[in-house]
Amino acid sequence: MTPSKTMISGGTVKNSTFTKCLLPVAIVILSILYPGPVAAQTSITIDADRQFEFAESYFCRGEYYRAISEYERFIHFFPQEPRAELAMYKIGLSYFQGKQFRQAIASFDAVIKKYRDSELSLKSYFKVSECHVGLREFGPALTTLDNLLAMEPDQDTKDEAYYRRGWIYLETDAMEKAIASFDKISPKNRDIYRLKRLSEEINKKKFLKTKNPTVAGLLAVIPGAGHLY
């Protein structure tokens, strides 16, 4: 059965900022004018599925700050619901999409702290690193990936971290470190990350000086996740 929460009565309504702001005022006015009926109608039910879908609809439309409010509302009323972790992660993504990288880092860190070894926790490490890159903080971006490498045994995850780390080194013109990081990617994933083509481009003298956007667009891709930075 879908969880639900009771707030203020009289049936089920859709949550929105408009409803949240005006409903308490309406109740106060009605309680003064009609104390009996209002006292008898004092609950509004929030449905977990509808609340999560409401937040998702804002996210999909690119209304990230409204999405954040609705994801936060979902977590508040349904903290034990299985999608609470996803809601926390989507809050981080919403801040990231809005280029509010500091807030995004805090949100992803909260996922890492609470859920530790979950899939979304691992993804949060990568997103924290991306946020630091967005802030041009390459040292912390690398440190985040190094911390993940130190704790994560899964080879596919480690290979993605090596790949991302290599691109950060390229961004900072540290070619030898970039090559060393790419070289650590396991043989089974070298074709996936197009390392042969990438190595050819790195060996071209002008690669780091020009940072050809076409080449970068072709090569800086995470399998299944899209463009890297």
Buried (B, 14 or more C-beta within 10 A) or exposed (E): EEEBBEBBBBEEEEBBEEBEEEBEEEBEEBBEEEEEEBEEBEEBBBBBEBBBEBBBEBBEEEBBEBBBBBBBBBBEBBEEBEBBBBBBBBBBBBBBBBEBBEBBBBBBBBBBEEBEEBEBBBBBBBBBBBBBBBBEBBEBBBBBBEBBBEEBEEEEBBBBBBBBBBBBBBBBEBBEBBBBBBEBBEEEBBEBBBBEEBEEBBEEEEBBEEEBEEBBEBBBBBEEEEEBB
